[in-house]
């Protein structure tokens, strides 16, 4: 299911197209050459979100809308519970498609404008996220960033008819790749989990939440930046299943106990191309 989220950190609207390694725009590349050129754990196509007005822990742990790997794995976030507090772990789903279908998705991304100098305009909207499209292949890494893709849908956002049409093609492609009709999926089984921790603060909504003992590495872990009061630890090995089991008894507002203190934890299963907390950088 596609979700264009409203966010909480002000960002400057930007349209960015880069061909990082070869300095080319990718025109004329045979689509079926893209998947086989990269290792299985490298995404050949990814759609994710950056910036917006969000809490720091949300910005760090936000999942890509979709990650398509060269071996055919397609990883998306499944339906979420809208009531508060939500589950402690996100609902990540995986399906497998053929390499020919992977190549077709890359081709469709290019047809939608990724890998070109398409003009999507700069809408007069603030505080929302930028949708980033990334293709990796023989010509290097290409990115197209579109500010307020889900929010700026009409002339009231200060967009021309051509800019609106360009955005609609990208929205249509995003809907297709993130929510394919009738596709069979199964829960994603991570081999590592990043846990972003900060001091737990009681509120009228959370004060009665039962505590859950944290079974992973000592919190709060490596600092995520001065003044943030946030740290991150990477859960690996046997502790991954212990954390998943504990998360079944917790929710997004649970006070986790570690080292005699209570912590608020945001759990982020790591994807196949991610290895530790450093992988959560928004510039990937």
Phi, psi and omega per residue, in radians:
X1 nan 2.257 -3.098
X2 -1.424 2.362 3.118
X3 -2.372 1.982 3.056
X4 -1.666 1.909 -2.912
X5 -1.611 2.511 2.927
X6 -1.370 2.467 -2.992
X7 -2.216 3.043 -3.073
X8 -2.058 0.248 3.041
X9 -2.117 2.154 -3.048
X10 -1.138 2.305 3.111
X11 -2.186 2.746 3.105
X12 -1.544 2.169 3.118
X13 -0.987 2.415 -3.066
X14 -2.671 2.502 2.965
X15 -2.023 2.063 -3.044
X16 -2.241 2.257 3.053
X17 -2.259 2.111 -3.124
X18 -2.271 2.528 2.938
X19 -2.075 1.571 -2.804
X20 -1.159 -0.729 -2.982
X21 -1.616 -0.741 -3.008
X22 -1.857 -0.176 3.138
X23 1.216 0.480 3.124
X24 -2.062 2.860 3.121
X25 -1.650 0.012 3.039
X26 1.514 -0.009 -3.118
X27 -1.082 2.389 3.075
X28 1.486 0.027 3.118
X29 -1.375 2.287 3.106
X30 -1.133 2.151 -3.076
X31 -0.994 -0.622 -3.081
X32 -1.259 -0.102 3.084
X33 -1.457 -0.319 -3.022
X34 -1.218 -0.938 -3.068
X35 -1.078 -0.717 -3.041
X36 -1.301 -0.168 -3.073
X37 -1.489 -0.153 -3.042
X38 -2.169 2.705 3.059
X39 -1.056 2.760 -3.060
X40 -1.060 -0.529 -3.076
X41 -1.618 0.234 3.074
X42 -1.849 2.201 3.138
X43 -1.246 2.232 3.080
X44 -1.480 -0.352 3.114
X45 -2.528 2.282 3.098
X46 -2.503 2.468 2.991
X47 -2.134 2.095 3.101
X48 -2.427 -3.123 -3.062
X49 -2.152 2.496 3.093
X50 -2.325 2.677 3.036
X51 1.187 -2.738 -3.039
X52 1.593 3.057 -3.092
X53 -1.709 1.533 -3.090
X54 -2.335 2.882 3.031
X55 -1.122 2.591 -3.117
X56 -0.975 -0.712 -3.126
X57 -1.171 -0.532 3.078
X58 -1.209 -0.733 -3.135
X59 -1.087 -0.654 -3.102
X60 -1.301 -0.687 -2.980
X61 -1.724 0.070 -3.109
X62 -1.039 2.336 3.141
X63 -1.480 2.571 2.978
X64 -1.072 2.616 3.057
X65 -1.115 -0.668 3.106
X66 -2.762 2.511 3.014
X67 -2.274 2.122 -3.135
X68 -1.944 2.105 -3.075
X69 -1.754 2.747 -3.074
X70 -1.088 -0.420 3.139
X71 -1.512 0.042 3.068
X72 1.805 -0.105 3.088
X73 -1.247 2.345 3.086
X74 -2.156 2.009 -3.043
X75 -1.965 2.195 3.141
X76 -2.372 2.937 3.011
X77 -1.614 2.226 -3.134
X78 -1.379 -3.036 3.135
X79 -0.972 2.491 -3.123
X80 -2.061 2.706 3.070
X81 -1.418 2.200 -3.066
X82 -1.477 -0.311 -3.129
X83 -1.310 2.725 3.138
X84 -1.846 2.453 -0.118
X85 -1.435 2.541 3.112
X86 -1.395 -3.094 -3.135
X87 -1.162 2.749 -3.133
X88 -1.257 -0.519 3.137
X89 -1.969 2.434 3.068
X90 -1.214 2.702 3.130
X91 -1.546 1.605 -3.109
X92 -1.740 2.273 -3.094
X93 -2.065 2.624 3.116
X94 -2.320 2.467 2.994
X95 -2.336 2.857 -3.115
X96 -2.125 2.296 3.086
X97 -2.136 2.946 -3.137
X98 -1.330 2.852 3.091
X99 -1.117 -0.541 3.085
X100 -1.152 -0.649 3.110
X101 -1.237 -0.607 3.054
X102 -1.047 -0.831 3.134
X103 -1.057 -0.652 3.141
X104 -1.154 -0.681 3.107
X105 -1.120 -0.711 3.088
X106 -1.081 -0.740 3.115
X107 -1.084 -0.717 3.130
X108 -1.184 -0.600 3.075
X109 -1.100 -0.741 3.106
X110 -1.130 -0.702 3.125
X111 -1.120 -0.497 3.118
X112 -1.392 -0.207 3.087
X113 2.180 -0.191 3.122
X114 -1.225 2.292 -3.085
X115 1.585 0.218 3.103
X116 -2.308 3.051 3.132
X117 -1.664 0.737 -3.112
X118 -1.048 2.453 3.133
X119 -1.655 1.925 3.116
X120 -1.860 0.041 3.055
X121 1.261 3.097 3.091
X122 -2.172 1.720 -3.058
X123 -1.244 2.695 3.140
X124 -1.546 1.100 3.127
X125 -2.315 2.498 -3.134
X126 -2.111 2.794 2.942
X127 1.225 0.355 3.096
X128 -2.030 3.083 -2.992
X129 -1.512 2.822 2.988
X130 -1.765 2.295 3.060
X131 -1.576 2.197 -3.080
X132 -1.979 2.153 3.076
X133 -1.801 2.265 -3.126
X134 -2.249 2.271 2.993
X135 -2.072 2.320 3.056
X136 -2.069 2.316 -3.122
X137 -2.920 -2.809 -3.068
X138 -1.034 -0.485 -3.116
X139 -1.563 0.050 -3.138
X140 1.894 -2.683 -3.113
X141 -1.856 2.215 3.118
X142 -2.076 2.375 -3.120
X143 -2.283 2.425 3.006
X144 -2.171 2.096 -3.128
X145 -1.950 2.255 -3.076
X146 -2.192 2.001 -3.122
X147 -1.348 2.378 3.061
X148 0.969 0.775 -3.103
X149 -1.072 -0.762 -3.108
X150 -1.397 -0.401 -3.060
X151 -1.622 -0.644 -3.077
X152 -1.572 1.629 -3.045
X153 -2.088 0.024 -3.091
X154 -2.580 3.127 -3.101
X155 -1.132 -0.378 3.132
X156 -1.112 -0.311 3.100
X157 -1.509 0.079 3.117
X158 1.410 0.485 -3.113
X159 -1.863 2.530 3.076
X160 -1.324 2.935 3.110
X161 -1.062 -0.681 3.141
X162 -1.171 -0.693 3.120
X163 -1.166 -0.697 3.081
X164 -1.079 -0.741 -3.138
X165 -1.129 -0.692 3.123
X166 -1.115 -0.715 3.115
X167 -1.167 -0.655 -3.138
X168 -1.120 -0.654 3.093
X169 -1.091 -0.715 3.137
X170 -1.224 -0.674 3.085
X171 -1.118 -0.753 -3.141
X172 -1.079 -0.747 3.110
X173 -1.120 -0.757 -3.138
X174 -1.055 -0.782 3.112
X175 -1.047 -0.724 -3.087
X176 -1.160 -0.751 -3.044
X177 -1.405 -0.461 -3.122
X178 -1.605 -0.381 -3.088
X179 -2.430 1.106 -3.088
X180 -1.220 2.324 -3.102
X181 -1.114 2.266 3.038
X182 1.290 0.129 -3.119
X183 -1.286 2.349 3.116
X184 -1.521 2.216 -3.140
X185 -2.183 2.909 3.026
X186 -2.457 2.767 -3.129
X187 -1.040 2.410 3.098
X188 -1.331 2.314 3.135
X189 -1.841 1.769 -3.093
X190 -1.310 2.653 3.019
X191 -1.750 -0.116 3.085
X192 -2.690 2.646 3.137
X193 -2.354 2.335 2.998
X194 -1.633 2.349 3.113
X195 -2.078 1.983 3.113
X196 -1.676 2.093 -2.987
X197 -2.117 2.494 3.028
X198 -2.530 2.958 3.140
X199 -1.017 2.343 3.091
X200 -1.400 2.286 -3.128
X201 -2.100 2.177 3.136
X202 -1.273 2.395 3.031
X203 -2.257 2.939 3.097
X204 -0.958 -0.504 -3.118
X205 -1.449 -0.419 -3.016
X206 -1.997 -0.132 -2.980
X207 -1.016 -0.537 -3.078
X208 -1.686 0.151 3.118
X209 -1.179 2.282 3.112
X210 -1.211 2.583 3.121
X211 -1.343 2.637 3.046
X212 -2.279 2.302 3.137
X213 -1.263 2.315 -3.136
X214 -1.406 2.115 -3.083
X215 -1.625 0.017 -3.062
X216 -1.675 -2.857 3.136
X217 -1.041 2.753 -3.095
X218 -1.006 2.391 3.130
X219 -1.660 2.690 0.192
X220 -1.611 -0.144 -3.132
X221 1.518 -2.779 -3.082
X222 -1.215 2.297 -3.120
X223 -1.090 2.451 3.097
X224 -1.649 0.078 3.088
X225 2.540 2.569 -3.128
X226 -1.060 2.303 3.090
X227 1.509 -0.121 -3.095
X228 -1.505 -0.403 -3.057
X229 0.976 0.641 3.139
X230 -2.241 2.433 3.027
X231 -2.259 2.956 -3.124
X232 -2.444 2.363 3.025
X233 -2.137 2.635 3.090
X234 -1.830 2.160 3.135
X235 -1.671 2.190 -3.128
X236 -2.359 3.053 3.046
X237 1.077 -2.519 -3.087
X238 -1.116 -0.427 -3.110
X239 -1.161 -0.368 3.133
X240 -1.052 -0.862 -3.136
X241 -1.196 -0.540 3.076
X242 -1.145 -0.713 3.109
X243 -1.185 -0.724 3.119
X244 -1.073 -0.729 3.117
X245 -1.127 -0.720 3.121
X246 -1.172 -0.630 3.141
X247 -1.123 -0.472 3.092
X248 -1.121 -0.394 3.135
X249 -1.734 0.076 -3.048
X250 -2.128 3.129 3.022
X251 -2.576 -3.035 -3.048
X252 -1.171 -0.272 -3.116
X253 -1.887 0.109 -3.078
X254 -1.130 2.362 2.945
X255 -1.459 1.991 3.106
X256 -1.568 2.419 -3.123
X257 -1.827 2.303 3.105
X258 -2.740 2.275 3.120
X259 1.089 0.533 3.124
X260 1.350 0.146 3.132
X261 -2.159 2.863 3.079
X262 -1.837 2.392 -3.053
X263 -2.247 2.568 2.940
X264 -1.670 2.204 -3.043
X265 -2.148 2.339 2.965
X266 -1.885 2.025 -3.091
X267 -1.616 2.314 -3.123
X268 -2.302 1.714 3.036
X269 -0.971 2.366 -3.130
X270 -1.484 2.449 -3.122
X271 -1.451 2.957 -3.047
X272 -0.971 -0.512 -3.133
X273 -1.617 0.095 -3.120
X274 -1.942 2.492 -3.040
X275 -2.096 -0.542 -3.070
X276 -2.782 -2.974 -3.092
X277 -1.028 -0.582 -3.136
X278 -1.104 -0.395 -3.139
X279 -1.212 -0.254 -3.083
X280 -1.440 0.066 3.086
X281 -0.937 2.449 3.138
X282 -1.291 -0.185 3.132
X283 -1.828 1.314 -3.081
X284 -2.126 nan nan
